[in-house]
Amino acid sequence: MLFDYGLTLVHFERPTAAIEAAQATINRCIAGAGHLAPGPATLAAAIHDRVEAEVAAHEAGGALEEIDVAALERAAFADIGLDLEEELRDRCSRIAQEAWFHGIHLYPEVVQVLRSLRDGELRLGLCSNSAYRPASMREQLHHVGLDALVDAAVFSGELGWRKPSPRIFRAALEAVGEAADDTVFVGDRAREDVAGAHRAGMRAVLVQRAGTTGAAAAVDPEKPDAVVSSLAELPPLLLDHPLDDRWKD
């Protein structure tokens, strides 16, 4: 069984104070390495916010090939006159990403649901569109406690391909050690998660929580095999009715 990550297992709030503190730390690291530090405000606007905007624009464009965040950071630093050593640039990237740990929250039912599915002898994996530093994404899983609840995780930033590309789904299936026709994919987006999973040979469950507009489901007309309003609906759906036509409307 495979899950999307953002807005399926976790939701985000922008941790403004933590981001500001991280930019001050990055500024000290740059100065400590002998470079002329531009100041936290300049770093926030010229590096953090610029890279974030470029990543968001790439995602909105629907490209299948993932954007190279490290290359974006190098270009952004160069544009303010900083040619950082690769180790220093990566350290700055790690500090910036760790600030976001303060804004990531598991949906309340996630831990119990994943434990129930594992108790039902299902192998669990993550397949996520995330362009950011792969090592930081894995540290983020540890921070929220998901690393102990899943058997494998594949991020687009390490593979170079985004959902709905079949390449990332194949990589996730290989990582979790399951065949497509024995696997269900759970996610909140119709194009990336439902249509993409179907084209990779999997069943697909769409998550539409209360209060959502339903816009995500309208992006692609392909019908999911099931729709749930909470992940708490998954154990009875999947454990009581395995992959056959009994749970497909």
N, C-alpha and C positions, 0 to 999 in steps of 0.2 A: 504494500500500500504506500502511495506517495502523496505528500502534501505540498502545496504551495506554502510560503512562509508569511510574508507581509500581508496583513488584512485577512489572513486565514487562521494562522496560529497566534500572531502578535499584531498589535496596533501601535501607532506611533504618536507621540506628542513632541513638538520641537523643544529640546531642552536648552533654552536660550542662555541661561546662566552658565551651564556647563560648556556650551560652545564658546562663550566669551572667555571663560577661564582657560580653555584649551588653547585659544589663540594667544593668550598671554604666555602660556607655557612654551608654545611653538616659537614665539618671538625670542624668548630667553635661550632656547636651544640654538636658534640661528645665530644670535649674538655670541653665545658661548663657543660656537664653532669658528668664530673669527670673521663672520660676514657682517655687513652693515644691516642691522635689523630694522625693518620698515615700521614697526609698531603694530600692536594687535588689531587696531581698526582697519589699517591697510591690508593686513593679512586676511582678515575676515571678508572684506569686500573683494579683494583681488584674487584670492585663492579659494577659500572655502565657498563663498557664495557663487563665484563664477563657475567653479567645477560642478557645484550642485545644480546650477541652472543648465549647464551643458548636458549633464546626465539626464535631467528631466526632459529636455528637448529631444534628446535621442530616444528616450522611452516613448514619448508622445508620437514620434515619427513612425513607430512600429517596425523598426529595422530588426532583422533577425540576428545580424552579427553584433556582438557586444562592443561597446565603446571602451577604449583603453584609458582608464582613469589615471594611471601613472603618467601616461603621455600628456593628458590634460594638465596635470599638476606641474610637470616640467615646463610646459609652455606658459602656464600662468606665472610661475616663478620667474621665468626668463623675461617676461614682459614687464616685470617690476625690477629688473636688473639683477636677479639672483640666479646664479648657476650653482645649484647645490649639489654636493656629493650625493650619490645615489642612496647611501645608507642614511644620510641626514634627511633627504626627501622622504624616504620610507618611514623614518621615525616621526616626522611631522604628520604624515598621513595616518599613522597609527594613533597618534595623540588626538587628531581631529575625529577619527572614527570612534574612539573610546568615549568621547564626549556624548555621542548619540546613545550609548548604553543607558544613560539616565532617562531617555525618552521612550524606551521600548518596554511594552507591557504585554504579558500573556493574556489572552482572553481567559476568563475565570474557569471555564470548563476544561481547558486544554490538558492539564496534567492528568486528571482523572480519566479523560477519554483515551489518551495515549496509553496509560497504564492498562486500561481495560482491553484495548486492542492487542497490546503485547501479551496480556494474560490469555487472550484468545489465539495465541501463537501466530499472529500476523507479524511479518517483518515490515518495519516502518522506515521511510526515507523522506528527505526533503528535496525539492527541485524548485529553485528560486531564481527569478530574475533579480540579480543584485550585481551591479557593476563594480562595487567598491572592493577594496583590498580584501582578498579571500581569507588571509590569516585573521584579519579583524572580524570577518563574518563568523568564522569558527569560534573565535573568542566570545563573540556576542551570543552564540548558541549556549556556550558554557555559562555566561553571565545570567541568562534567563532560565537555565536548567534544562534545556532541551537536548543537550548533547548526550545525556544519560537515558533519554527516552526514544531516540531514533538510532537506527542501525547505520545510516549513511546520509550524507548531505552533499548536494551538487549545486554550485552557484555559477551563474552565467559569467561572472567576472574571472573565474579560473578556467572555464571551458572555452570562452570566446563566442558562445552562441546563446541566444535568448529564446525562451518560449514565445511562439509555438514551434520553433525549429525542432524537427524530429531528432536532431543531434543531442540536444540537452536531455530529452526524454530517454533516449537510448542510453546515455551516460548514467542517468539516475537509475534506470532499470538494472544496468550492469552493477552499479555500486551496491544496490540492495539485494542483488542476486535473485531477481524474479523475472518471469516472462511477462510480456505485455498483456496477453490474454488472461493472465491470472491476477492482474493488478488493477486497482481502482485509484484514480487520481482525484484529489479533493482540492478545490481552489475557488477563488471568488471572481474570476474573470472568464467571460465566455470565450473570447478569442484565444487567449493564451492558455487557459486551463482546460476548458471543455473541448473546443475544437482541436486544440493541439494534442490533447490526450487521446481523443478519438482517432486522429490521424496516425498516432503512434501505436494504435491497436489496443488501447486501454478503455475501460469504463470510466465515466467522469461524473462526479458529484459537484454541483454548484452550491456554494455557501452564500445565502442572501439573508443577512441578519436584519432584524427589525430596525427600522429607521433608515435603511439604505434606499436610494432612489430607484434602483433597478436598472440604472443606465448601463452598468457593466454587462448585464445580461442581454441588453439590446444591441450590443456591438456586433454580435454574430448570431445568426438565426438558428444555429445548430442547437438541438435540444439536448440538455444533459440527461443522463440516465436517472438522476434523482436530484431533488433540490431540498436543502435543509436550511433551517433558520438558526440552528445552533449545532456545533460539533457534537453535542450530547446526543443527537439523534443517530450518530454513526454506529455505535456498538450494536444496538438492536437491528439496525438496517443491514449491517455487514456480517455480524456474527450469527444472527438468527436466520438470515437469508443470504447464503453465500452467492458467488457470482453465477447466478442463473436468472431466468426470466421472472422469477417470483417477486423480485423487488424492483422490476422495471415496469413503469406505467405504460 
